Each structure stands twice: as C-alpha cells, then as structure tokens.
Amino acid sequence: MTVQFEDFAALTEDSPTARTEWAALVDAWSEPHRRYHDLAHLAAVLGLVGELAAHAADPAAVALAAWYHDVAYDPTATDNEEVSAQRALAGLRGLVPDERLAEVARLVRLTAGHAPVDDDTDGAVLCDADLAVLAAPPQAYAGYASAVREEYGHLDDEVFTAGRIAVLESLLDLPRLYRTPTAQPWEAPARANLEAELSLLRARAS
C-alpha cells in the first residue's frame, strides 16, 4: 500500500487545504532520522486499519488517527504522542467535524500505552494495527527491532538495552496485546517474539 492524497482526501475533503496538509504529513513521515517509524510503517498501519475497520465504531476517525499517530517522532523526546495529537488538532481543524477531531486526538494519545479499555473499539483497531509488527515472522521482527535500534543511535548500548528491556516488559505485562477478534491469532507469535528479544537483551546486559 502506498500513501496517496486520494486516501487522505476521502477522510477529509479534496481541497487545497487538505492537499497542503497531506503534503506536510508526507514530509514529516519522510524525515531522515526515521528507520522504522516512516512512510512504510504509516502505509502498513493504514492498510491494517482498513482490514480491521469492521470492528471500529468510527472507522474514519481511526484511519485519520493512523495518519497522525507518529507524525511527531523524535527519539530524544518523551511526548511524541501528545505532540502528534496536537498536530492532528491543528492540521485537521476545519477539515473534519469537531467531534471526530476530538476522537482522532484521543486515539493518537492512546498509542502512548496501547491499552484501550474493553469497550473502546476504535482504540482497539488502532492499537492492534500499530502493534501488528510484533507478530511478524521472526526474521521480519528482527528487522523491525534493528530499525528501532538505529532510530536510537544517539544512545549507547547500555542505555538503549535498559530502555528497550523496559519497553518489552511493559508490553508483555499487558493482559492482551490485541483486542479485536481478527487480531487474536497474533497474540502468541507476538509474545514469542517479545520474549525472544527480551531474553537476548537480558543476556547482553548481564
């Protein structure tokens, strides 16, 4: 799947304002420091949101949240999700109804922890799509993990390893990684990948 203006316009409007916003989004997702959180990731999440759309209460809001969920991505920052949510509020104002705009911002913020409540179907779809990479075949998962390490190249191995271990442990502590019925089969392979990486990093840190 490629990232086309027509897909964005279908969620907003076909106007010069929408085209300008789409171009700004593409520029942001194309920043040179991105190795995993790039246009390919955006396209993958958008595709998965489409596949899971039947589970969402507001599929358009979920798709828009996918466009913005990592639009701000600074590996040295701790507030990327909030900055991304604010970027959505600014960029979409006037392009979508206010109620949907608020839902988009809420969903973007939710990706900070990937822990939607049980009846949050929109949150479940977005989080499942965003975390789908965790269930990839082991070789593809290794490529994802390597790309994330590149994004954190400013950290030495000791600091990165400690931080990555914390991230993996927080994911494994979630009662469920995936919430939608379609994504349930991803749970076991995802946990196997996370456990394998965690074991490797713990051995490296010892």
MODELLER restraints for C-alpha pairs under 7 A, 6 or more apart:
rsr = mdl.restraints
at = mdl.atoms
rsr.add(forms.Gaussian(group=physical.xy_distance, feature=features.Distance(at['CA:1:A'], at['CA:43:A']), mean=5.71, stdev=0.5))
rsr.add(forms.Gaussian(group=physical.xy_distance, feature=features.Distance(at['CA:1:A'], at['CA:44:A']), mean=6.97, stdev=0.5))
rsr.add(forms.Gaussian(group=physical.xy_distance, feature=features.Distance(at['CA:1:A'], at['CA:47:A']), mean=6.67, stdev=0.5))
rsr.add(forms.Gaussian(group=physical.xy_distance, feature=features.Distance(at['CA:2:A'], at['CA:43:A']), mean=5.84, stdev=0.5))
rsr.add(forms.Gaussian(group=physical.xy_distance, feature=features.Distance(at['CA:3:A'], at['CA:43:A']), mean=5.86, stdev=0.5))
rsr.add(forms.Gaussian(group=physical.xy_distance, feature=features.Distance(at['CA:5:A'], at['CA:19:A']), mean=6.85, stdev=0.5))
rsr.add(forms.Gaussian(group=physical.xy_distance, feature=features.Distance(at['CA:5:A'], at['CA:22:A']), mean=6.36, stdev=0.5))
rsr.add(forms.Gaussian(group=physical.xy_distance, feature=features.Distance(at['CA:8:A'], at['CA:22:A']), mean=6.85, stdev=0.5))
rsr.add(forms.Gaussian(group=physical.xy_distance, feature=features.Distance(at['CA:9:A'], at['CA:18:A']), mean=6.65, stdev=0.5))
rsr.add(forms.Gaussian(group=physical.xy_distance, feature=features.Distance(at['CA:11:A'], at['CA:60:A']), mean=6.11, stdev=0.5))
rsr.add(forms.Gaussian(group=physical.xy_distance, feature=features.Distance(at['CA:12:A'], at['CA:18:A']), mean=6.95, stdev=0.5))
rsr.add(forms.Gaussian(group=physical.xy_distance, feature=features.Distance(at['CA:12:A'], at['CA:95:A']), mean=5.32, stdev=0.5))
rsr.add(forms.Gaussian(group=physical.xy_distance, feature=features.Distance(at['CA:12:A'], at['CA:96:A']), mean=5.78, stdev=0.5))
rsr.add(forms.Gaussian(group=physical.xy_distance, feature=features.Distance(at['CA:13:A'], at['CA:95:A']), mean=6.57, stdev=0.5))
rsr.add(forms.Gaussian(group=physical.xy_distance, feature=features.Distance(at['CA:21:A'], at['CA:91:A']), mean=6.34, stdev=0.5))
rsr.add(forms.Gaussian(group=physical.xy_distance, feature=features.Distance(at['CA:25:A'], at['CA:71:A']), mean=6.76, stdev=0.5))
rsr.add(forms.Gaussian(group=physical.xy_distance, feature=features.Distance(at['CA:28:A'], at['CA:71:A']), mean=5.99, stdev=0.5))
rsr.add(forms.Gaussian(group=physical.xy_distance, feature=features.Distance(at['CA:29:A'], at['CA:38:A']), mean=5.11, stdev=0.5))
rsr.add(forms.Gaussian(group=physical.xy_distance, feature=features.Distance(at['CA:29:A'], at['CA:39:A']), mean=5.44, stdev=0.5))
rsr.add(forms.Gaussian(group=physical.xy_distance, feature=features.Distance(at['CA:29:A'], at['CA:71:A']), mean=5.99, stdev=0.5))
rsr.add(forms.Gaussian(group=physical.xy_distance, feature=features.Distance(at['CA:30:A'], at['CA:38:A']), mean=6.02, stdev=0.5))
rsr.add(forms.Gaussian(group=physical.xy_distance, feature=features.Distance(at['CA:30:A'], at['CA:39:A']), mean=6.24, stdev=0.5))
rsr.add(forms.Gaussian(group=physical.xy_distance, feature=features.Distance(at['CA:33:A'], at['CA:151:A']), mean=6.41, stdev=0.5))
rsr.add(forms.Gaussian(group=physical.xy_distance, feature=features.Distance(at['CA:34:A'], at['CA:151:A']), mean=6.15, stdev=0.5))
rsr.add(forms.Gaussian(group=physical.xy_distance, feature=features.Distance(at['CA:35:A'], at['CA:147:A']), mean=5.19, stdev=0.5))
rsr.add(forms.Gaussian(group=physical.xy_distance, feature=features.Distance(at['CA:35:A'], at['CA:148:A']), mean=6.73, stdev=0.5))
rsr.add(forms.Gaussian(group=physical.xy_distance, feature=features.Distance(at['CA:35:A'], at['CA:150:A']), mean=6.62, stdev=0.5))
rsr.add(forms.Gaussian(group=physical.xy_distance, feature=features.Distance(at['CA:35:A'], at['CA:151:A']), mean=5.93, stdev=0.5))
rsr.add(forms.Gaussian(group=physical.xy_distance, feature=features.Distance(at['CA:36:A'], at['CA:144:A']), mean=6.55, stdev=0.5))
rsr.add(forms.Gaussian(group=physical.xy_distance, feature=features.Distance(at['CA:36:A'], at['CA:147:A']), mean=5.27, stdev=0.5))
rsr.add(forms.Gaussian(group=physical.xy_distance, feature=features.Distance(at['CA:36:A'], at['CA:148:A']), mean=5.96, stdev=0.5))
rsr.add(forms.Gaussian(group=physical.xy_distance, feature=features.Distance(at['CA:37:A'], at['CA:70:A']), mean=6.96, stdev=0.5))
rsr.add(forms.Gaussian(group=physical.xy_distance, feature=features.Distance(at['CA:42:A'], at['CA:67:A']), mean=6.67, stdev=0.5))
rsr.add(forms.Gaussian(group=physical.xy_distance, feature=features.Distance(at['CA:45:A'], at['CA:66:A']), mean=6.52, stdev=0.5))
rsr.add(forms.Gaussian(group=physical.xy_distance, feature=features.Distance(at['CA:45:A'], at['CA:129:A']), mean=5.32, stdev=0.5))
rsr.add(forms.Gaussian(group=physical.xy_distance, feature=features.Distance(at['CA:45:A'], at['CA:130:A']), mean=5.79, stdev=0.5))
rsr.add(forms.Gaussian(group=physical.xy_distance, feature=features.Distance(at['CA:46:A'], at['CA:63:A']), mean=6.37, stdev=0.5))
rsr.add(forms.Gaussian(group=physical.xy_distance, feature=features.Distance(at['CA:46:A'], at['CA:66:A']), mean=6.11, stdev=0.5))
rsr.add(forms.Gaussian(group=physical.xy_distance, feature=features.Distance(at['CA:48:A'], at['CA:129:A']), mean=5.29, stdev=0.5))
rsr.add(forms.Gaussian(group=physical.xy_distance, feature=features.Distance(at['CA:49:A'], at['CA:63:A']), mean=6.36, stdev=0.5))
rsr.add(forms.Gaussian(group=physical.xy_distance, feature=features.Distance(at['CA:49:A'], at['CA:125:A']), mean=6.36, stdev=0.5))
rsr.add(forms.Gaussian(group=physical.xy_distance, feature=features.Distance(at['CA:49:A'], at['CA:126:A']), mean=6.44, stdev=0.5))
rsr.add(forms.Gaussian(group=physical.xy_distance, feature=features.Distance(at['CA:49:A'], at['CA:129:A']), mean=5.83, stdev=0.5))
rsr.add(forms.Gaussian(group=physical.xy_distance, feature=features.Distance(at['CA:52:A'], at['CA:125:A']), mean=6.11, stdev=0.5))
rsr.add(forms.Gaussian(group=physical.xy_distance, feature=features.Distance(at['CA:53:A'], at['CA:59:A']), mean=5.47, stdev=0.5))
rsr.add(forms.Gaussian(group=physical.xy_distance, feature=features.Distance(at['CA:55:A'], at['CA:121:A']), mean=6.32, stdev=0.5))
rsr.add(forms.Gaussian(group=physical.xy_distance, feature=features.Distance(at['CA:55:A'], at['CA:125:A']), mean=6.83, stdev=0.5))
rsr.add(forms.Gaussian(group=physical.xy_distance, feature=features.Distance(at['CA:55:A'], at['CA:180:A']), mean=6.78, stdev=0.5))
rsr.add(forms.Gaussian(group=physical.xy_distance, feature=features.Distance(at['CA:56:A'], at['CA:121:A']), mean=5.11, stdev=0.5))
rsr.add(forms.Gaussian(group=physical.xy_distance, feature=features.Distance(at['CA:56:A'], at['CA:122:A']), mean=4.74, stdev=0.5))
rsr.add(forms.Gaussian(group=physical.xy_distance, feature=features.Distance(at['CA:56:A'], at['CA:125:A']), mean=6.34, stdev=0.5))
rsr.add(forms.Gaussian(group=physical.xy_distance, feature=features.Distance(at['CA:57:A'], at['CA:121:A']), mean=6.24, stdev=0.5))
rsr.add(forms.Gaussian(group=physical.xy_distance, feature=features.Distance(at['CA:57:A'], at['CA:122:A']), mean=5.92, stdev=0.5))
rsr.add(forms.Gaussian(group=physical.xy_distance, feature=features.Distance(at['CA:58:A'], at['CA:122:A']), mean=6.49, stdev=0.5))
rsr.add(forms.Gaussian(group=physical.xy_distance, feature=features.Distance(at['CA:61:A'], at['CA:100:A']), mean=5.97, stdev=0.5))
rsr.add(forms.Gaussian(group=physical.xy_distance, feature=features.Distance(at['CA:61:A'], at['CA:103:A']), mean=6.46, stdev=0.5))
rsr.add(forms.Gaussian(group=physical.xy_distance, feature=features.Distance(at['CA:61:A'], at['CA:104:A']), mean=5.36, stdev=0.5))
rsr.add(forms.Gaussian(group=physical.xy_distance, feature=features.Distance(at['CA:62:A'], at['CA:104:A']), mean=6.70, stdev=0.5))
rsr.add(forms.Gaussian(group=physical.xy_distance, feature=features.Distance(at['CA:62:A'], at['CA:122:A']), mean=6.03, stdev=0.5))
rsr.add(forms.Gaussian(group=physical.xy_distance, feature=features.Distance(at['CA:62:A'], at['CA:126:A']), mean=6.08, stdev=0.5))
rsr.add(forms.Gaussian(group=physical.xy_distance, feature=features.Distance(at['CA:64:A'], at['CA:104:A']), mean=6.40, stdev=0.5))
rsr.add(forms.Gaussian(group=physical.xy_distance, feature=features.Distance(at['CA:65:A'], at['CA:104:A']), mean=4.92, stdev=0.5))
rsr.add(forms.Gaussian(group=physical.xy_distance, feature=features.Distance(at['CA:65:A'], at['CA:107:A']), mean=6.09, stdev=0.5))
rsr.add(forms.Gaussian(group=physical.xy_distance, feature=features.Distance(at['CA:65:A'], at['CA:108:A']), mean=5.57, stdev=0.5))
rsr.add(forms.Gaussian(group=physical.xy_distance, feature=features.Distance(at['CA:66:A'], at['CA:126:A']), mean=6.85, stdev=0.5))
rsr.add(forms.Gaussian(group=physical.xy_distance, feature=features.Distance(at['CA:68:A'], at['CA:84:A']), mean=6.08, stdev=0.5))
rsr.add(forms.Gaussian(group=physical.xy_distance, feature=features.Distance(at['CA:68:A'], at['CA:88:A']), mean=6.09, stdev=0.5))
rsr.add(forms.Gaussian(group=physical.xy_distance, feature=features.Distance(at['CA:68:A'], at['CA:108:A']), mean=6.86, stdev=0.5))
rsr.add(forms.Gaussian(group=physical.xy_distance, feature=features.Distance(at['CA:69:A'], at['CA:81:A']), mean=6.77, stdev=0.5))
rsr.add(forms.Gaussian(group=physical.xy_distance, feature=features.Distance(at['CA:69:A'], at['CA:84:A']), mean=6.14, stdev=0.5))
rsr.add(forms.Gaussian(group=physical.xy_distance, feature=features.Distance(at['CA:69:A'], at['CA:108:A']), mean=4.87, stdev=0.5))
rsr.add(forms.Gaussian(group=physical.xy_distance, feature=features.Distance(at['CA:70:A'], at['CA:81:A']), mean=6.89, stdev=0.5))
rsr.add(forms.Gaussian(group=physical.xy_distance, feature=features.Distance(at['CA:70:A'], at['CA:84:A']), mean=6.28, stdev=0.5))
rsr.add(forms.Gaussian(group=physical.xy_distance, feature=features.Distance(at['CA:71:A'], at['CA:84:A']), mean=5.58, stdev=0.5))
rsr.add(forms.Gaussian(group=physical.xy_distance, feature=features.Distance(at['CA:72:A'], at['CA:80:A']), mean=5.53, stdev=0.5))
rsr.add(forms.Gaussian(group=physical.xy_distance, feature=features.Distance(at['CA:72:A'], at['CA:83:A']), mean=6.19, stdev=0.5))
rsr.add(forms.Gaussian(group=physical.xy_distance, feature=features.Distance(at['CA:72:A'], at['CA:84:A']), mean=5.01, stdev=0.5))
rsr.add(forms.Gaussian(group=physical.xy_distance, feature=features.Distance(at['CA:73:A'], at['CA:80:A']), mean=5.71, stdev=0.5))
rsr.add(forms.Gaussian(group=physical.xy_distance, feature=features.Distance(at['CA:74:A'], at['CA:80:A']), mean=6.68, stdev=0.5))
rsr.add(forms.Gaussian(group=physical.xy_distance, feature=features.Distance(at['CA:75:A'], at['CA:151:A']), mean=6.63, stdev=0.5))
rsr.add(forms.Gaussian(group=physical.xy_distance, feature=features.Distance(at['CA:75:A'], at['CA:152:A']), mean=6.13, stdev=0.5))
rsr.add(forms.Gaussian(group=physical.xy_distance, feature=features.Distance(at['CA:81:A'], at['CA:108:A']), mean=6.23, stdev=0.5))
rsr.add(forms.Gaussian(group=physical.xy_distance, feature=features.Distance(at['CA:81:A'], at['CA:109:A']), mean=5.22, stdev=0.5))
rsr.add(forms.Gaussian(group=physical.xy_distance, feature=features.Distance(at['CA:81:A'], at['CA:111:A']), mean=6.90, stdev=0.5))
rsr.add(forms.Gaussian(group=physical.xy_distance, feature=features.Distance(at['CA:81:A'], at['CA:112:A']), mean=5.94, stdev=0.5))
rsr.add(forms.Gaussian(group=physical.xy_distance, feature=features.Distance(at['CA:82:A'], at['CA:109:A']), mean=5.86, stdev=0.5))
rsr.add(forms.Gaussian(group=physical.xy_distance, feature=features.Distance(at['CA:84:A'], at['CA:108:A']), mean=6.94, stdev=0.5))
rsr.add(forms.Gaussian(group=physical.xy_distance, feature=features.Distance(at['CA:85:A'], at['CA:105:A']), mean=4.66, stdev=0.5))
rsr.add(forms.Gaussian(group=physical.xy_distance, feature=features.Distance(at['CA:85:A'], at['CA:108:A']), mean=5.53, stdev=0.5))
rsr.add(forms.Gaussian(group=physical.xy_distance, feature=features.Distance(at['CA:85:A'], at['CA:109:A']), mean=6.16, stdev=0.5))
rsr.add(forms.Gaussian(group=physical.xy_distance, feature=features.Distance(at['CA:88:A'], at['CA:105:A']), mean=6.37, stdev=0.5))
rsr.add(forms.Gaussian(group=physical.xy_distance, feature=features.Distance(at['CA:89:A'], at['CA:101:A']), mean=6.45, stdev=0.5))
rsr.add(forms.Gaussian(group=physical.xy_distance, feature=features.Distance(at['CA:89:A'], at['CA:105:A']), mean=6.53, stdev=0.5))
rsr.add(forms.Gaussian(group=physical.xy_distance, feature=features.Distance(at['CA:92:A'], at['CA:101:A']), mean=6.91, stdev=0.5))
rsr.add(forms.Gaussian(group=physical.xy_distance, feature=features.Distance(at['CA:107:A'], at['CA:123:A']), mean=5.95, stdev=0.5))
rsr.add(forms.Gaussian(group=physical.xy_distance, feature=features.Distance(at['CA:111:A'], at['CA:127:A']), mean=6.38, stdev=0.5))
rsr.add(forms.Gaussian(group=physical.xy_distance, feature=features.Distance(at['CA:114:A'], at['CA:127:A']), mean=5.49, stdev=0.5))
rsr.add(forms.Gaussian(group=physical.xy_distance, feature=features.Distance(at['CA:116:A'], at['CA:123:A']), mean=5.49, stdev=0.5))
rsr.add(forms.Gaussian(group=physical.xy_distance, feature=features.Distance(at['CA:116:A'], at['CA:124:A']), mean=6.02, stdev=0.5))
rsr.add(forms.Gaussian(group=physical.xy_distance, feature=features.Distance(at['CA:124:A'], at['CA:179:A']), mean=5.43, stdev=0.5))
rsr.add(forms.Gaussian(group=physical.xy_distance, feature=features.Distance(at['CA:124:A'], at['CA:180:A']), mean=6.18, stdev=0.5))
rsr.add(forms.Gaussian(group=physical.xy_distance, feature=features.Distance(at['CA:125:A'], at['CA:180:A']), mean=6.56, stdev=0.5))
rsr.add(forms.Gaussian(group=physical.xy_distance, feature=features.Distance(at['CA:128:A'], at['CA:178:A']), mean=5.32, stdev=0.5))
rsr.add(forms.Gaussian(group=physical.xy_distance, feature=features.Distance(at['CA:128:A'], at['CA:179:A']), mean=6.75, stdev=0.5))
rsr.add(forms.Gaussian(group=physical.xy_distance, feature=features.Distance(at['CA:128:A'], at['CA:183:A']), mean=6.80, stdev=0.5))
rsr.add(forms.Gaussian(group=physical.xy_distance, feature=features.Distance(at['CA:133:A'], at['CA:141:A']), mean=6.74, stdev=0.5))
rsr.add(forms.Gaussian(group=physical.xy_distance, feature=features.Distance(at['CA:134:A'], at['CA:141:A']), mean=6.45, stdev=0.5))
rsr.add(forms.Gaussian(group=physical.xy_distance, feature=features.Distance(at['CA:134:A'], at['CA:190:A']), mean=4.74, stdev=0.5))
rsr.add(forms.Gaussian(group=physical.xy_distance, feature=features.Distance(at['CA:134:A'], at['CA:193:A']), mean=6.73, stdev=0.5))
rsr.add(forms.Gaussian(group=physical.xy_distance, feature=features.Distance(at['CA:135:A'], at['CA:186:A']), mean=5.40, stdev=0.5))
rsr.add(forms.Gaussian(group=physical.xy_distance, feature=features.Distance(at['CA:135:A'], at['CA:189:A']), mean=5.04, stdev=0.5))
rsr.add(forms.Gaussian(group=physical.xy_distance, feature=features.Distance(at['CA:135:A'], at['CA:190:A']), mean=3.87, stdev=0.5))
rsr.add(forms.Gaussian(group=physical.xy_distance, feature=features.Distance(at['CA:138:A'], at['CA:193:A']), mean=6.62, stdev=0.5))
rsr.add(forms.Gaussian(group=physical.xy_distance, feature=features.Distance(at['CA:161:A'], at['CA:201:A']), mean=6.31, stdev=0.5))
rsr.add(forms.Gaussian(group=physical.xy_distance, feature=features.Distance(at['CA:165:A'], at['CA:198:A']), mean=6.17, stdev=0.5))
rsr.add(forms.Gaussian(group=physical.xy_distance, feature=features.Distance(at['CA:165:A'], at['CA:201:A']), mean=6.84, stdev=0.5))
rsr.add(forms.Gaussian(group=physical.xy_distance, feature=features.Distance(at['CA:168:A'], at['CA:194:A']), mean=6.31, stdev=0.5))
rsr.add(forms.Gaussian(group=physical.xy_distance, feature=features.Distance(at['CA:168:A'], at['CA:198:A']), mean=6.56, stdev=0.5))
rsr.add(forms.Gaussian(group=physical.xy_distance, feature=features.Distance(at['CA:172:A'], at['CA:191:A']), mean=6.88, stdev=0.5))
rsr.add(forms.Gaussian(group=physical.xy_distance, feature=features.Distance(at['CA:177:A'], at['CA:187:A']), mean=6.34, stdev=0.5))
rsr.add(forms.Gaussian(group=physical.xy_distance, feature=features.Distance(at['CA:178:A'], at['CA:184:A']), mean=5.99, stdev=0.5))
rsr.add(forms.Gaussian(group=physical.xy_distance, feature=features.Distance(at['CA:178:A'], at['CA:187:A']), mean=6.41, stdev=0.5))
